[in-house]
C-alpha cells in the first residue's frame, strides 16, 4: 500500500480559538518506514516539517504533531508523508480498482475565531 497520512486533530469543521494549536495525525507506508511528515496550514501553499512523536517500527503507523499559531478565519490543514524510499503522498490519487489505495493529500477545513 502506498504512503499516506491523515490529520486526526483538529476534526473537520472544528471551531478553534486563535492562538497556539496543535495539528496531529498518523502516517504509514507499506514500502518502508516514514521518514518525514509535512503539514500545511494554508491549503498547501507552504509546508513545514512535523515532529514524529510515536513509532513502533518500519511498517507501523507513526504519530505526528505540528505546533500552529492559528489566525482568525478559515484554515485549510493538510498533511503529506514521505517514506524512507522517497515515495511521497500525491496531491491527486492514482486510479486503482475499487479505490483501495486512496492516498492523496486530504484537507481538513477549520474555522478560527
C-alpha atoms as one frame of an Amber mdcrd trajectory, in Angstrom:
protein
   0.000   0.000   0.000   1.285   3.492  -0.835   2.425   6.155   1.597  -0.397
   8.040   3.289  -1.178  10.341   6.197  -4.258  11.733   7.881  -4.887  14.591
  10.269  -6.907  13.429  13.276  -6.855  16.641  15.294  -8.416  19.093  14.893
 -11.507  17.468  13.430 -13.036  18.635  10.125 -15.277  21.696  10.540 -13.992
  22.335  14.079 -14.237  25.810  15.610 -10.948  26.780  17.237  -9.685  29.733
  19.230  -6.980  31.914  17.708  -3.514  31.284  19.119  -1.458  28.209  19.893
  -2.917  24.982  18.465  -1.525  21.564  17.541  -2.156  19.708  14.275  -1.769
  15.956  14.838  -2.326  12.720  12.973  -0.860   9.473  11.666   1.198   8.361
   8.657   2.112   4.973   7.159   3.680   3.321   4.134   3.649  -0.298   3.047
   7.034   0.179   1.370   9.089   1.178   4.408   9.211   3.444   7.411   8.039
   7.026   7.371  10.972   9.426   7.039   9.143  12.769   7.153   5.685  14.227
   7.595   4.925  17.772   6.494   1.952  19.923   7.493   0.388  22.877   5.684
  -1.957  25.294   7.429  -2.689  27.322   4.271  -4.107  24.742   1.885  -0.749
  23.579   0.555   0.842  26.931  -0.321   3.597  26.334   2.251   4.735  23.242
   4.153   6.610  22.711   7.451   8.094  19.545   8.880   6.083  17.942  11.672
   7.603  16.035  14.584   7.153  12.270  14.647   6.162  11.651  18.261   5.500
   7.888  18.261   6.641   4.988  16.116   6.841   1.236  16.605   8.964   0.026
  13.695   9.397   0.499   9.941   5.996  -0.871   8.889   3.932   0.671  11.676
   1.832   3.809  11.704   3.634   6.829  13.155   2.026   9.678  15.067   2.983
  13.239  14.156   2.378  16.666  15.686   2.931  20.197  14.461   2.540  23.392
  16.530   0.463  26.057  14.810  -0.239  29.691  15.655  -3.825  29.867  14.400
  -5.026  33.203  12.994  -8.683  34.239  12.738 -10.513  32.972   9.656 -10.844
  29.730   7.747  -7.813  27.437   7.743  -7.186  24.550   5.345  -4.956  21.969
   7.042  -3.110  19.276   5.081  -0.505  16.629   5.797   1.742  14.664   3.479
   4.168  11.885   4.280   7.403  10.733   2.673   8.709   7.234   3.317  12.285
   6.001   3.551  12.287   5.101  -0.161  11.459   8.717  -1.046   7.857   7.974
  -2.058   5.657  10.986  -1.333   1.939  11.230  -0.845   0.427  12.751  -4.021
  -1.944  15.699  -4.385  -4.247  13.602  -6.593  -4.902   9.861  -6.227  -3.692
   7.393  -8.829  -6.594   5.397 -10.183  -6.811   1.806  -8.957  -9.606  -0.750
  -8.958 -12.106  -0.124  -6.143 -10.028   2.778  -4.755  -8.304   0.708  -2.070
  -5.028   2.571  -2.475  -6.518   6.009  -1.910  -3.629   8.022  -0.532  -3.967
  11.564  -1.871  -3.452  14.518   0.449  -6.660  15.085   2.423  -7.701  18.559
   3.562  -9.270  19.408   6.935 -11.068  22.764   6.968 -11.491  24.528  10.331
 -12.735  27.930  11.497 -10.598  30.038  13.824 -12.173  32.843  15.884
